[in-house]
Amino acid sequence: MGLGHVIGNDVAFVNVTPSFLLGGYCEALPRDRVVLEILEDIEPNEQIIRALEVLSAEGYRIALDDFVLQDHLLELVRIADIIK
């Protein structure tokens, strides 16, 4: 069953864990059909920030889920396309 069968013509918001993000699995998803949703408990270390910057530069949209602004999360705000 393909993604199009599940979401039709819509865009899917896909929760992304740090291991999924750093494991290179996001690239298996079609950038025009998904928004990569970063969960609220993620710790934005250097590796996470760099991976998100690369994905953003490749055309992936990034969303911050259940976001509450805190100083240590400002780098994520800079990268994000959507803040929920």
Sine and cosine of phi, psi and omega as CSV:
sin_phi,cos_phi,sin_psi,cos_psi,sin_omega,cos_omega
0.00,0.00,0.81,-0.59,-0.02,-1.00
-1.00,0.03,0.24,-0.97,0.01,-1.00
-0.86,0.51,-0.65,0.76,0.01,-1.00
-0.87,0.50,-0.55,0.84,0.03,-1.00
-0.92,0.38,-0.56,0.83,-0.04,-1.00
-0.99,0.17,-0.70,0.72,-0.12,-0.99
-0.95,-0.31,-0.06,1.00,-0.01,-1.00
0.89,0.46,-0.77,-0.64,0.00,-1.00
-1.00,-0.04,0.08,1.00,-0.04,-1.00
-0.99,0.11,0.02,-1.00,0.05,-1.00
-0.95,-0.31,0.67,-0.75,0.01,-1.00
-0.99,-0.10,0.71,-0.70,0.17,-0.99
-1.00,-0.06,0.88,-0.48,-0.10,-1.00
-0.92,-0.40,0.88,-0.47,0.08,-1.00
-0.91,0.42,0.75,-0.66,-0.07,-1.00
-0.86,-0.51,0.85,-0.53,0.06,-1.00
-1.00,0.08,0.31,-0.95,0.06,-1.00
-0.84,0.55,-0.66,0.75,-0.02,-1.00
-0.92,0.38,-0.59,0.81,0.06,-1.00
-0.91,0.40,-0.69,0.72,0.00,-1.00
-0.90,0.44,-0.77,0.64,-0.07,-1.00
-0.98,0.22,-0.30,0.95,0.02,-1.00
-0.99,0.15,-0.06,1.00,0.03,-1.00
0.99,0.15,0.23,0.97,-0.06,-1.00
-0.97,0.23,-0.37,0.93,-0.02,-1.00
-0.87,0.50,-0.56,0.83,-0.03,-1.00
-0.91,0.42,-0.26,0.97,0.05,-1.00
-0.98,0.21,-0.23,0.97,-0.01,-1.00
-1.00,-0.05,0.61,-0.79,-0.01,-1.00
-0.96,0.30,0.88,-0.48,-0.11,-0.99
-0.88,0.48,-0.40,0.92,-0.01,-1.00
-1.00,0.05,-0.08,1.00,-0.07,-1.00
-0.89,-0.46,-0.11,0.99,-0.06,-1.00
-0.75,-0.66,0.41,-0.91,0.24,-0.97
-0.87,-0.49,0.81,-0.59,0.01,-1.00
-0.99,0.15,0.89,-0.47,-0.12,-0.99
-0.98,-0.22,0.90,-0.44,-0.02,-1.00
-1.00,0.00,0.82,-0.57,-0.07,-1.00
-0.96,0.28,0.38,-0.92,-0.12,-0.99
-0.92,0.39,-0.33,0.94,-0.05,-1.00
-1.00,-0.08,0.13,0.99,-0.01,-1.00
-0.95,0.31,0.65,-0.76,0.07,-1.00
-0.99,-0.13,0.91,-0.41,-0.10,-0.99
-0.98,0.21,0.97,0.24,0.05,-1.00
-0.99,0.15,0.01,-1.00,-0.07,-1.00
-0.85,0.53,-0.66,0.75,0.00,-1.00
-0.90,0.43,-0.69,0.72,0.00,-1.00
-0.89,0.45,-0.74,0.67,-0.01,-1.00
-0.87,0.50,-0.72,0.69,-0.02,-1.00
-0.89,0.46,-0.69,0.72,0.00,-1.00
-0.88,0.48,-0.67,0.74,0.01,-1.00
-0.93,0.38,-0.60,0.80,0.06,-1.00
-0.89,0.46,-0.67,0.74,0.02,-1.00
-0.90,0.43,-0.73,0.68,0.00,-1.00
-0.89,0.46,-0.66,0.75,0.04,-1.00
-0.88,0.47,-0.69,0.72,0.03,-1.00
-0.90,0.44,-0.47,0.88,0.03,-1.00
-0.99,0.14,-0.05,1.00,0.06,-1.00
0.97,-0.24,0.05,1.00,0.06,-1.00
-0.97,0.23,0.62,-0.78,0.09,-1.00
-1.00,-0.04,0.65,-0.76,-0.06,-1.00
-0.90,-0.44,0.75,-0.67,0.07,-1.00
-0.86,-0.52,0.60,-0.80,0.11,-0.99
-0.98,-0.21,0.87,-0.50,-0.09,-1.00
-1.00,-0.02,0.66,-0.75,0.04,-1.00
0.75,0.66,0.71,0.70,-0.16,-0.99
-0.98,0.19,0.71,-0.71,0.15,-0.99
-0.80,-0.60,0.86,-0.52,-0.08,-1.00
-0.89,0.45,0.78,-0.63,0.11,-0.99
-0.61,-0.80,0.48,-0.88,-0.08,-1.00
-0.81,0.59,-0.67,0.74,-0.07,-1.00
-0.95,0.31,-0.10,1.00,0.00,-1.00
-0.97,-0.23,0.05,1.00,-0.07,-1.00
-0.87,0.49,-0.54,0.84,0.05,-1.00
-0.90,0.44,-0.60,0.80,0.05,-1.00
-0.92,0.40,-0.62,0.78,0.03,-1.00
-0.87,0.49,-0.65,0.76,0.00,-1.00
-0.88,0.48,-0.58,0.82,-0.08,-1.00
-1.00,0.05,-0.53,0.85,-0.17,-0.99
-0.92,0.40,0.58,-0.82,0.14,-0.99
-1.00,-0.08,-0.49,0.87,-0.07,-1.00
-0.70,-0.72,0.71,-0.70,0.10,-1.00
-0.85,-0.53,0.84,-0.54,-0.04,-1.00
-0.95,-0.30,0.00,0.00,0.00,0.00
